Amino acid sequence: MNLKNKAINFLFPIVGLLCFSCKEKDKKSEIEIYTLKSSDEKIEVPYDSVKKEFIYAPKFEVTKNLLNENPLIVSKEVLCLDTLSGKIELSAEAINKIISLKSSMKHGIKFAICQDKEPIFTGYFWSSLSSYGSTWNCIEYNHSKKVSSSVKLNIYKSNGMNISKREKINFSTYPELIKYLTESNKLECNK
């Protein structure tokens, strides 16, 4: 009997650890879209003397400590990304959250798509009504009207104020994003 108790006392923690480990492996990672903590600093717009134009909304890097505490858009509100057409489909709730933010026609609204709060893609929410041009990744939206159903928004890399210079984003340079979207069946919209 004593040997049986010793065996149970020895095996119980191991079985518990194995069960906990299995649950951790089953936990799916999520992607969320965060906006960045606001800064009171005045934004200076650099000037490109070669291209003879101002550089609005340039490329930027993000770390966890620059993200707002809570995500703006949660995983279930990101419906799909079509890398071929350059469209991202967001739920009506997600789009209306973006619309409710204070819009900046010159500077856009910085965001980071994160996997488990680790930034994997950065860009700007950019108003389709802006006459300025970003020089980084953009999700274009109309800030003037709320929506009642999901919408496919343009997602592209902008190259300044000339709209014709927009480029498709090479999503192969964002393998973590593609892996998540593939595993969650959100890559290439089937509608």
Salt bridges, closest charged atoms under 4 A:
GLU77 OE2 - LYS97 NZ 2.99
GLU89 OE2 - LYS191 NZ 3.77
GLU118 OE2 - LYS64 NZ 3.14
GLU140 OE2 - ARG166 NH2 2.84
GLU183 OE2 - LYS179 NZ 3.22
